[in-house]
Amino acid sequence: MFSVAWGVFATAFGWIVATDFRGAAHRFHALSHTVVPFGGVGAPVVRVGFLRVVAGVFALTGPFVLAGGLLELWRGGAGPDGLPPVPAWFAVVQTLFAGVVLWWMWRPSGLLRREWEAGTGPRRAAVAGLTASAVAFAVTLGFGWGTWAMASWLVGCPCVLTLLLSGRTGRPSDTGPAAPAGSSDS
């Protein structure tokens, strides 16, 4: 199931960023700078072109991993449902980590808060879905329910892609130059 989930996300994400569909590579570049904790405002370490090349690798390998995972599931070679029991300390550390990340992303200057406040409809649904899938992933992985953990990951993937293609990262400076007064985008 992991190969299926990884293949779906790698293929979709890779092609969207590699082709810079609707400016996704530039938005991903801007998002990556706002998400990194303790990041400086200086010159970026990686440029958009490098991100597009790396995304191209994901775009090319994703379909092979997806096909292999589907073939493994179809043949019944995926193994039993469930992971080995997770030690209690791992479940606690994982839950704390997920809680800190979600708190950091939802704080007043956090990325998810900005996306929620700047969005309506699909964007807010994507933010809510991403938050719910992160909580579900931590809970299901902590209980050793591997299939459900990957299912929650698959729910979170379209949410991430929706935010990536939504057109803004929540800051006016990330949307590109402002259109002149009186012009329209239609």
mmCIF file of the C-alpha atoms, coordinates in Angstrom:
data_MODEL
# 
_entry.id   MODEL 
# 
loop_
_atom_site.group_PDB 
_atom_site.id 
_atom_site.type_symbol 
_atom_site.label_atom_id 
_atom_site.label_alt_id 
_atom_site.label_comp_id 
_atom_site.label_asym_id 
_atom_site.label_entity_id 
_atom_site.label_seq_id 
_atom_site.pdbx_PDB_ins_code 
_atom_site.Cartn_x 
_atom_site.Cartn_y 
_atom_site.Cartn_z 
_atom_site.occupancy 
_atom_site.B_iso_or_equiv 
_atom_site.pdbx_formal_charge 
_atom_site.auth_seq_id 
_atom_site.auth_comp_id 
_atom_site.auth_asym_id 
_atom_site.auth_atom_id 
_atom_site.pdbx_PDB_model_num 
ATOM 1   C CA . MET A 1 1   ? 0.000   0.000   0.000   1.00 0.00 ? 1   MET A CA 1 
ATOM 2   C CA . PHE A 1 2   ? 2.937   2.313   0.693   1.00 0.00 ? 2   PHE A CA 1 
ATOM 3   C CA . SER A 1 3   ? 4.159   1.890   -2.900  1.00 0.00 ? 3   SER A CA 1 
ATOM 4   C CA . VAL A 1 4   ? 0.706   2.774   -4.223  1.00 0.00 ? 4   VAL A CA 1 
ATOM 5   C CA . ALA A 1 5   ? 0.439   5.880   -2.037  1.00 0.00 ? 5   ALA A CA 1 
ATOM 6   C CA . TRP A 1 6   ? 3.993   6.974   -2.797  1.00 0.00 ? 6   TRP A CA 1 
ATOM 7   C CA . GLY A 1 7   ? 3.549   6.335   -6.523  1.00 0.00 ? 7   GLY A CA 1 
ATOM 8   C CA . VAL A 1 8   ? 0.326   8.352   -6.743  1.00 0.00 ? 8   VAL A CA 1 
ATOM 9   C CA . PHE A 1 9   ? 1.743   11.340  -4.889  1.00 0.00 ? 9   PHE A CA 1 
ATOM 10  C CA . ALA A 1 10  ? 5.169   11.265  -6.587  1.00 0.00 ? 10  ALA A CA 1 
ATOM 11  C CA . THR A 1 11  ? 3.603   11.090  -10.030 1.00 0.00 ? 11  THR A CA 1 
ATOM 12  C CA . ALA A 1 12  ? 1.075   13.878  -9.476  1.00 0.00 ? 12  ALA A CA 1 
ATOM 13  C CA . PHE A 1 13  ? 3.411   16.140  -7.528  1.00 0.00 ? 13  PHE A CA 1 
ATOM 14  C CA . GLY A 1 14  ? 6.337   15.512  -9.868  1.00 0.00 ? 14  GLY A CA 1 
ATOM 15  C CA . TRP A 1 15  ? 4.478   16.332  -13.069 1.00 0.00 ? 15  TRP A CA 1 
ATOM 16  C CA . ILE A 1 16  ? 2.748   19.369  -11.610 1.00 0.00 ? 16  ILE A CA 1 
ATOM 17  C CA . VAL A 1 17  ? 5.976   20.913  -10.311 1.00 0.00 ? 17  VAL A CA 1 
ATOM 18  C CA . ALA A 1 18  ? 8.248   19.765  -13.164 1.00 0.00 ? 18  ALA A CA 1 
ATOM 19  C CA . THR A 1 19  ? 5.972   21.318  -15.793 1.00 0.00 ? 19  THR A CA 1 
ATOM 20  C CA . ASP A 1 20  ? 5.353   24.363  -13.593 1.00 0.00 ? 20  ASP A CA 1 
ATOM 21  C CA . PHE A 1 21  ? 1.617   23.895  -14.142 1.00 0.00 ? 21  PHE A CA 1 
ATOM 22  C CA . ARG A 1 22  ? -0.147  27.151  -13.171 1.00 0.00 ? 22  ARG A CA 1 
ATOM 23  C CA . GLY A 1 23  ? 3.086   28.383  -11.564 1.00 0.00 ? 23  GLY A CA 1 
ATOM 24  C CA . ALA A 1 24  ? 3.237   25.459  -9.109  1.00 0.00 ? 24  ALA A CA 1 
ATOM 25  C CA . ALA A 1 25  ? 7.047   25.301  -9.067  1.00 0.00 ? 25  ALA A CA 1 
ATOM 26  C CA . HIS A 1 26  ? 7.310   28.957  -8.072  1.00 0.00 ? 26  HIS A CA 1 
ATOM 27  C CA . ARG A 1 27  ? 4.614   28.538  -5.399  1.00 0.00 ? 27  ARG A CA 1 
ATOM 28  C CA . PHE A 1 28  ? 6.342   25.411  -4.075  1.00 0.00 ? 28  PHE A CA 1 
ATOM 29  C CA . HIS A 1 29  ? 9.597   27.366  -3.907  1.00 0.00 ? 29  HIS A CA 1 
ATOM 30  C CA . ALA A 1 30  ? 7.886   30.170  -1.975  1.00 0.00 ? 30  ALA A CA 1 
ATOM 31  C CA . LEU A 1 31  ? 6.064   27.682  0.288   1.00 0.00 ? 31  LEU A CA 1 
ATOM 32  C CA . SER A 1 32  ? 9.274   25.844  1.068   1.00 0.00 ? 32  SER A CA 1 
ATOM 33  C CA . HIS A 1 33  ? 10.794  29.059  2.392   1.00 0.00 ? 33  HIS A CA 1 
ATOM 34  C CA . THR A 1 34  ? 7.785   29.849  4.576   1.00 0.00 ? 34  THR A CA 1 
ATOM 35  C CA . VAL A 1 35  ? 7.538   26.319  5.977   1.00 0.00 ? 35  VAL A CA 1 
ATOM 36  C CA . VAL A 1 36  ? 11.185  25.835  7.001   1.00 0.00 ? 36  VAL A CA 1 
ATOM 37  C CA . PRO A 1 37  ? 11.535  26.732  10.678  1.00 0.00 ? 37  PRO A CA 1 
ATOM 38  C CA . PHE A 1 38  ? 14.218  29.247  11.593  1.00 0.00 ? 38  PHE A CA 1 
ATOM 39  C CA . GLY A 1 39  ? 14.752  30.032  7.908   1.00 0.00 ? 39  GLY A CA 1 
ATOM 40  C CA . GLY A 1 40  ? 16.340  33.293  6.966   1.00 0.00 ? 40  GLY A CA 1 
ATOM 41  C CA . VAL A 1 41  ? 15.031  35.776  4.460   1.00 0.00 ? 41  VAL A CA 1 
ATOM 42  C CA . GLY A 1 42  ? 18.311  35.858  2.532   1.00 0.00 ? 42  GLY A CA 1 
ATOM 43  C CA . ALA A 1 43  ? 19.050  34.456  -0.893  1.00 0.00 ? 43  ALA A CA 1 
ATOM 44  C CA . PRO A 1 44  ? 17.545  31.025  -1.487  1.00 0.00 ? 44  PRO A CA 1 
ATOM 45  C CA . VAL A 1 45  ? 19.845  28.033  -1.334  1.00 0.00 ? 45  VAL A CA 1 
ATOM 46  C CA . VAL A 1 46  ? 18.032  26.240  -4.162  1.00 0.00 ? 46  VAL A CA 1 
ATOM 47  C CA . ARG A 1 47  ? 16.458  27.818  -7.176  1.00 0.00 ? 47  ARG A CA 1 
ATOM 48  C CA . VAL A 1 48  ? 13.200  26.963  -8.922  1.00 0.00 ? 48  VAL A CA 1 
ATOM 49  C CA . GLY A 1 49  ? 15.031  25.229  -11.776 1.00 0.00 ? 49  GLY A CA 1 
ATOM 50  C CA . PHE A 1 50  ? 16.640  22.761  -9.382  1.00 0.00 ? 50  PHE A CA 1 
ATOM 51  C CA . LEU A 1 51  ? 13.247  22.010  -7.791  1.00 0.00 ? 51  LEU A CA 1 
ATOM 52  C CA . ARG A 1 52  ? 11.818  21.328  -11.253 1.00 0.00 ? 52  ARG A CA 1 
ATOM 53  C CA . VAL A 1 53  ? 14.636  18.885  -12.056 1.00 0.00 ? 53  VAL A CA 1 
ATOM 54  C CA . VAL A 1 54  ? 14.134  17.010  -8.782  1.00 0.00 ? 54  VAL A CA 1 
ATOM 55  C CA . ALA A 1 55  ? 10.376  16.970  -9.384  1.00 0.00 ? 55  ALA A CA 1 
ATOM 56  C CA . GLY A 1 56  ? 11.071  15.527  -12.842 1.00 0.00 ? 56  GLY A CA 1 
ATOM 57  C CA . VAL A 1 57  ? 12.848  12.597  -11.225 1.00 0.00 ? 57  VAL A CA 1 
ATOM 58  C CA . PHE A 1 58  ? 9.775   11.993  -9.060  1.00 0.00 ? 58  PHE A CA 1 
ATOM 59  C CA . ALA A 1 59  ? 7.524   12.355  -12.115 1.00 0.00 ? 59  ALA A CA 1 
ATOM 60  C CA . LEU A 1 60  ? 9.464   9.673   -13.973 1.00 0.00 ? 60  LEU A CA 1 
ATOM 61  C CA . THR A 1 61  ? 9.918   7.184   -11.122 1.00 0.00 ? 61  THR A CA 1 
ATOM 62  C CA . GLY A 1 62  ? 6.439   7.597   -9.605  1.00 0.00 ? 62  GLY A CA 1 
ATOM 63  C CA . PRO A 1 63  ? 4.542   5.643   -12.288 1.00 0.00 ? 63  PRO A CA 1 
ATOM 64  C CA . PHE A 1 64  ? 6.954   2.697   -11.968 1.00 0.00 ? 64  PHE A CA 1 
ATOM 65  C CA . VAL A 1 65  ? 6.563   2.585   -8.185  1.00 0.00 ? 65  VAL A CA 1 
ATOM 66  C CA . LEU A 1 66  ? 2.781   2.909   -8.557  1.00 0.00 ? 66  LEU A CA 1 
ATOM 67  C CA . ALA A 1 67  ? 2.638   0.079   -11.115 1.00 0.00 ? 67  ALA A CA 1 
ATOM 68  C CA . GLY A 1 68  ? 4.822   -2.120  -8.903  1.00 0.00 ? 68  GLY A CA 1 
ATOM 69  C CA . GLY A 1 69  ? 2.639   -1.432  -5.863  1.00 0.00 ? 69  GLY A CA 1 
ATOM 70  C CA . LEU A 1 70  ? -0.574  -2.150  -7.767  1.00 0.00 ? 70  LEU A CA 1 
ATOM 71  C CA . LEU A 1 71  ? 0.919   -5.351  -9.162  1.00 0.00 ? 71  LEU A CA 1 
ATOM 72  C CA . GLU A 1 72  ? 2.015   -6.406  -5.678  1.00 0.00 ? 72  GLU A CA 1 
ATOM 73  C CA . LEU A 1 73  ? -1.481  -5.729  -4.301  1.00 0.00 ? 73  LEU A CA 1 
ATOM 74  C CA . TRP A 1 74  ? -3.104  -7.580  -7.203  1.00 0.00 ? 74  TRP A CA 1 
ATOM 75  C CA . ARG A 1 75  ? -0.896  -10.655 -6.716  1.00 0.00 ? 75  ARG A CA 1 
ATOM 76  C CA . GLY A 1 76  ? -1.575  -10.655 -2.994  1.00 0.00 ? 76  GLY A CA 1 
ATOM 77  C CA . GLY A 1 77  ? 2.063   -10.142 -2.120  1.00 0.00 ? 77  GLY A CA 1 
ATOM 78  C CA . ALA A 1 78  ? 1.413   -7.064  -0.032  1.00 0.00 ? 78  ALA A CA 1 
ATOM 79  C CA . GLY A 1 79  ? 1.490   -9.044  3.226   1.00 0.00 ? 79  GLY A CA 1 
ATOM 80  C CA . PRO A 1 80  ? -0.893  -8.969  6.154   1.00 0.00 ? 80  PRO A CA 1 
ATOM 81  C CA . ASP A 1 81  ? -2.870  -5.886  7.054   1.00 0.00 ? 81  ASP A CA 1 
ATOM 82  C CA . GLY A 1 82  ? -1.108  -4.061  9.828   1.00 0.00 ? 82  GLY A CA 1 
ATOM 83  C CA . LEU A 1 83  ? 2.341   -3.220  11.000  1.00 0.00 ? 83  LEU A CA 1 
ATOM 84  C CA . PRO A 1 84  ? 4.233   -4.826  13.842  1.00 0.00 ? 84  PRO A CA 1 
ATOM 85  C CA . PRO A 1 85  ? 3.294   -3.416  17.238  1.00 0.00 ? 85  PRO A CA 1 
ATOM 86  C CA . VAL A 1 86  ? 4.724   0.043   17.748  1.00 0.00 ? 86  VAL A CA 1 
ATOM 87  C CA . PRO A 1 87  ? 6.562   0.679   21.016  1.00 0.00 ? 87  PRO A CA 1 
ATOM 88  C CA . ALA A 1 88  ? 4.721   3.066   23.335  1.00 0.00 ? 88  ALA A CA 1 
ATOM 89  C CA . TRP A 1 89  ? 7.621   5.535   23.381  1.00 0.00 ? 89  TRP A CA 1 
ATOM 90  C CA . PHE A 1 90  ? 7.503   5.768   19.559  1.00 0.00 ? 90  PHE A CA 1 
ATOM 91  C CA . ALA A 1 91  ? 3.772   6.460   19.560  1.00 0.00 ? 91  ALA A CA 1 
ATOM 92  C CA . VAL A 1 92  ? 4.230   9.198   22.189  1.00 0.00 ? 92  VAL A CA 1 
ATOM 93  C CA . VAL A 1 93  ? 7.147   10.827  20.337  1.00 0.00 ? 93  VAL A CA 1 
ATOM 94  C CA . GLN A 1 94  ? 5.280   10.654  17.032  1.00 0.00 ? 94  GLN A CA 1 
ATOM 95  C CA . THR A 1 95  ? 2.159   12.203  18.555  1.00 0.00 ? 95  THR A CA 1 
ATOM 96  C CA . LEU A 1 96  ? 4.185   14.990  20.156  1.00 0.00 ? 96  LEU A CA 1 
ATOM 97  C CA . PHE A 1 97  ? 5.992   15.658  16.873  1.00 0.00 ? 97  PHE A CA 1 
ATOM 98  C CA . ALA A 1 98  ? 2.711   15.798  14.934  1.00 0.00 ? 98  ALA A CA 1 
ATOM 99  C CA . GLY A 1 99  ? 1.230   18.101  17.578  1.00 0.00 ? 99  GLY A CA 1 
ATOM 100 C CA . VAL A 1 100 ? 4.179   20.498  17.449  1.00 0.00 ? 100 VAL A CA 1 
ATOM 101 C CA . VAL A 1 101 ? 4.142   20.591  13.640  1.00 0.00 ? 101 VAL A CA 1 
ATOM 102 C CA . LEU A 1 102 ? 0.396   21.245  13.528  1.00 0.00 ? 102 LEU A CA 1 
ATOM 103 C CA . TRP A 1 103 ? 0.676   23.935  16.208  1.00 0.00 ? 103 TRP A CA 1 
ATOM 104 C CA . TRP A 1 104 ? 3.513   25.578  14.275  1.00 0.00 ? 104 TRP A CA 1 
ATOM 105 C CA . MET A 1 105 ? 1.535   25.466  11.006  1.00 0.00 ? 105 MET A CA 1 
ATOM 106 C CA . TRP A 1 106 ? -1.667  26.812  12.642  1.00 0.00 ? 106 TRP A CA 1 
ATOM 107 C CA . ARG A 1 107 ? -0.103  29.619  14.711  1.00 0.00 ? 107 ARG A CA 1 
ATOM 108 C CA . PRO A 1 108 ? -1.139  33.130  13.610  1.00 0.00 ? 108 PRO A CA 1 
ATOM 109 C CA . SER A 1 109 ? 1.789   33.465  11.178  1.00 0.00 ? 109 SER A CA 1 
ATOM 110 C CA . GLY A 1 110 ? 1.726   29.786  10.176  1.00 0.00 ? 110 GLY A CA 1 
ATOM 111 C CA . LEU A 1 111 ? 1.182   28.547  6.664   1.00 0.00 ? 111 LEU A CA 1 
ATOM 112 C CA . LEU A 1 112 ? -2.097  26.704  7.261   1.00 0.00 ? 112 LEU A CA 1 
ATOM 113 C CA . ARG A 1 113 ? -3.583  29.674  9.123   1.00 0.00 ? 113 ARG A CA 1 
ATOM 114 C CA . ARG A 1 114 ? -2.675  32.015  6.253   1.00 0.00 ? 114 ARG A CA 1 
ATOM 115 C CA . GLU A 1 115 ? -4.110  29.597  3.698   1.00 0.00 ? 115 GLU A CA 1 
ATOM 116 C CA . TRP A 1 116 ? -7.325  29.280  5.727   1.00 0.00 ? 116 TRP A CA 1 
ATOM 117 C CA . GLU A 1 117 ? -7.754  33.040  6.077   1.00 0.00 ? 117 GLU A CA 1 
ATOM 118 C CA . ALA A 1 118 ? -6.959  33.746  2.409   1.00 0.00 ? 118 ALA A CA 1 
ATOM 119 C CA . GLY A 1 119 ? -9.142  30.995  1.020   1.00 0.00 ? 119 GLY A CA 1 
ATOM 120 C CA . THR A 1 120 ? -12.730 30.058  0.496   1.00 0.00 ? 120 THR A CA 1 
ATOM 121 C CA . GLY A 1 121 ? -14.357 26.779  -0.481  1.00 0.00 ? 121 GLY A CA 1 
ATOM 122 C CA . PRO A 1 122 ? -11.815 24.346  -1.952  1.00 0.00 ? 122 PRO A CA 1 
ATOM 123 C CA . ARG A 1 123 ? -8.801  25.969  -0.317  1.00 0.00 ? 123 ARG A CA 1 
ATOM 124 C CA . ARG A 1 124 ? -10.349 25.804  3.161   1.00 0.00 ? 124 ARG A CA 1 
ATOM 125 C CA . ALA A 1 125 ? -11.481 22.231  2.522   1.00 0.00 ? 125 ALA A CA 1 
ATOM 126 C CA . ALA A 1 126 ? -7.908  21.370  1.532   1.00 0.00 ? 126 ALA A CA 1 
ATOM 127 C CA . VAL A 1 127 ? -6.519  22.937  4.720   1.00 0.00 ? 127 VAL A CA 1 
ATOM 128 C CA . ALA A 1 128 ? -9.068  21.070  6.861   1.00 0.00 ? 128 ALA A CA 1 
ATOM 129 C CA . GLY A 1 129 ? -8.429  17.824  4.982   1.00 0.00 ? 129 GLY A CA 1 
ATOM 130 C CA . LEU A 1 130 ? -4.668  18.188  5.353   1.00 0.00 ? 130 LEU A CA 1 
ATOM 131 C CA . THR A 1 131 ? -4.993  18.811  9.084   1.00 0.00 ? 131 THR A CA 1 
ATOM 132 C CA . ALA A 1 132 ? -7.364  15.862  9.543   1.00 0.00 ? 132 ALA A CA 1 
ATOM 133 C CA . SER A 1 133 ? -5.167  13.547  7.492   1.00 0.00 ? 133 SER A CA 1 
ATOM 134 C CA . ALA A 1 134 ? -2.079  14.512  9.527   1.00 0.00 ? 134 ALA A CA 1 
ATOM 135 C CA . VAL A 1 135 ? -3.902  13.687  12.766  1.00 0.00 ? 135 VAL A CA 1 
ATOM 136 C CA . ALA A 1 136 ? -5.297  10.469  11.291  1.00 0.00 ? 136 ALA A CA 1 
ATOM 137 C CA . PHE A 1 137 ? -1.857  9.446   10.021  1.00 0.00 ? 137 PHE A CA 1 
ATOM 138 C CA . ALA A 1 138 ? -0.300  9.884   13.467  1.00 0.00 ? 138 ALA A CA 1 
ATOM 139 C CA . VAL A 1 139 ? -3.118  7.988   15.190  1.00 0.00 ? 139 VAL A CA 1 
ATOM 140 C CA . THR A 1 140 ? -3.316  5.097   12.736  1.00 0.00 ? 140 THR A CA 1 
ATOM 141 C CA . LEU A 1 141 ? 0.445   4.652   12.529  1.00 0.00 ? 141 LEU A CA 1 
ATOM 142 C CA . GLY A 1 142 ? 0.639   4.741   16.329  1.00 0.00 ? 142 GLY A CA 1 
ATOM 143 C CA . PHE A 1 143 ? -1.879  1.897   16.535  1.00 0.00 ? 143 PHE A CA 1 
ATOM 144 C CA . GLY A 1 144 ? -0.062  -0.066  13.826  1.00 0.00 ? 144 GLY A CA 1 
ATOM 145 C CA . TRP A 1 145 ? -2.810  0.205   11.218  1.00 0.00 ? 145 TRP A CA 1 
ATOM 146 C CA . GLY A 1 146 ? -0.553  0.544   8.193   1.00 0.00 ? 146 GLY A CA 1 
ATOM 147 C CA . THR A 1 147 ? -3.250  0.417   5.537   1.00 0.00 ? 147 THR A CA 1 
ATOM 148 C CA . TRP A 1 148 ? -5.301  3.117   7.243   1.00 0.00 ? 148 TRP A CA 1 
ATOM 149 C CA . ALA A 1 149 ? -2.173  5.218   7.739   1.00 0.00 ? 149 ALA A CA 1 
ATOM 150 C CA . MET A 1 150 ? -1.472  5.082   4.014   1.00 0.00 ? 150 MET A CA 1 
ATOM 151 C CA . ALA A 1 151 ? -5.151  5.798   3.267   1.00 0.00 ? 151 ALA A CA 1 
ATOM 152 C CA . SER A 1 152 ? -4.948  8.950   5.394   1.00 0.00 ? 152 SER A CA 1 
ATOM 153 C CA . TRP A 1 153 ? -1.781  9.880   3.531   1.00 0.00 ? 153 TRP A CA 1 
ATOM 154 C CA . LEU A 1 154 ? -3.645  9.428   0.235   1.00 0.00 ? 154 LEU A CA 1 
ATOM 155 C CA . VAL A 1 155 ? -6.350  11.787  1.519   1.00 0.00 ? 155 VAL A CA 1 
ATOM 156 C CA . GLY A 1 156 ? -3.726  14.382  2.440   1.00 0.00 ? 156 GLY A CA 1 
ATOM 157 C CA . CYS A 1 157 ? -1.977  14.233  -0.963  1.00 0.00 ? 157 CYS A CA 1 
ATOM 158 C CA . PRO A 1 158 ? -4.791  15.870  -2.987  1.00 0.00 ? 158 PRO A CA 1 
ATOM 159 C CA . CYS A 1 159 ? -5.105  18.480  -0.243  1.00 0.00 ? 159 CYS A CA 1 
ATOM 160 C CA . VAL A 1 160 ? -1.427  19.399  -0.620  1.00 0.00 ? 160 VAL A CA 1 
ATOM 161 C CA . LEU A 1 161 ? -1.775  19.511  -4.399  1.00 0.00 ? 161 LEU A CA 1 
ATOM 162 C CA . THR A 1 162 ? -4.888  21.696  -4.101  1.00 0.00 ? 162 THR A CA 1 
ATOM 163 C CA . LEU A 1 163 ? -2.988  24.175  -1.950  1.00 0.00 ? 163 LEU A CA 1 
ATOM 164 C CA . LEU A 1 164 ? -0.041  24.072  -4.318  1.00 0.00 ? 164 LEU A CA 1 
ATOM 165 C CA . LEU A 1 165 ? -2.261  24.884  -7.292  1.00 0.00 ? 165 LEU A CA 1 
ATOM 166 C CA . SER A 1 166 ? -4.487  27.354  -5.438  1.00 0.00 ? 166 SER A CA 1 
ATOM 167 C CA . GLY A 1 167 ? -2.680  30.371  -6.822  1.00 0.00 ? 167 GLY A CA 1 
ATOM 168 C CA . ARG A 1 168 ? -1.305  31.958  -3.660  1.00 0.00 ? 168 ARG A CA 1 
ATOM 169 C CA . THR A 1 169 ? 0.625   31.040  -0.551  1.00 0.00 ? 169 THR A CA 1 
ATOM 170 C CA . GLY A 1 170 ? -1.283  33.425  1.668   1.00 0.00 ? 170 GLY A CA 1 
ATOM 171 C CA . ARG A 1 171 ? 1.046   36.390  1.235   1.00 0.00 ? 171 ARG A CA 1 
ATOM 172 C CA . PRO A 1 172 ? 0.488   39.081  -1.393  1.00 0.00 ? 172 PRO A CA 1 
ATOM 173 C CA . SER A 1 173 ? 4.199   39.123  -2.294  1.00 0.00 ? 173 SER A CA 1 
ATOM 174 C CA . ASP A 1 174 ? 4.021   35.449  -3.365  1.00 0.00 ? 174 ASP A CA 1 
ATOM 175 C CA . THR A 1 175 ? 1.327   35.932  -5.978  1.00 0.00 ? 175 THR A CA 1 
ATOM 176 C CA . GLY A 1 176 ? 3.577   37.769  -8.382  1.00 0.00 ? 176 GLY A CA 1 
ATOM 177 C CA . PRO A 1 177 ? 3.360   41.327  -9.621  1.00 0.00 ? 177 PRO A CA 1 
ATOM 178 C CA . ALA A 1 178 ? 0.096   43.109  -9.147  1.00 0.00 ? 178 ALA A CA 1 
ATOM 179 C CA . ALA A 1 179 ? -2.065  43.661  -12.195 1.00 0.00 ? 179 ALA A CA 1 
ATOM 180 C CA . PRO A 1 180 ? -2.461  47.248  -13.337 1.00 0.00 ? 180 PRO A CA 1 
ATOM 181 C CA . ALA A 1 181 ? -5.638  49.011  -12.287 1.00 0.00 ? 181 ALA A CA 1 
ATOM 182 C CA . GLY A 1 182 ? -8.563  48.331  -14.573 1.00 0.00 ? 182 GLY A CA 1 
ATOM 183 C CA . SER A 1 183 ? -7.158  45.105  -16.060 1.00 0.00 ? 183 SER A CA 1 
ATOM 184 C CA . SER A 1 184 ? -8.694  41.689  -15.649 1.00 0.00 ? 184 SER A CA 1 
ATOM 185 C CA . ASP A 1 185 ? -7.297  38.155  -15.781 1.00 0.00 ? 185 ASP A CA 1 
ATOM 186 C CA . SER A 1 186 ? -10.132 36.734  -17.876 1.00 0.00 ? 186 SER A CA 1 
# 
